Amino acid sequence: MSRKDQIVAELDGLSDADLSVLLDTIHRLTDRKPAEAGVMARLRSIQIDGPDDLAANHDAYASGFDAEP
């Protein structure tokens, strides 16, 4: 039995209400647009605003202490 035949056999047993839910689900899946950017592209777009010495003194800022004298 092919995959399509298996699906049709399962569909035959569904109620009209279940078929409506399934149709909505299928529409949502087929209407999805492909992701415009991958994870790495989105991560590269992240910008952090902070003090000029944040990279050098990140531990002090993370613990709540002001790193500037």
Secondary structure, DSSP 8 states (H G I E B T S, - for coil): --HHHHHHHHHHT--HHHHHHHHHHHHHHHH----SS-HHHHHHT------TTTTTSHHHHHTT-----
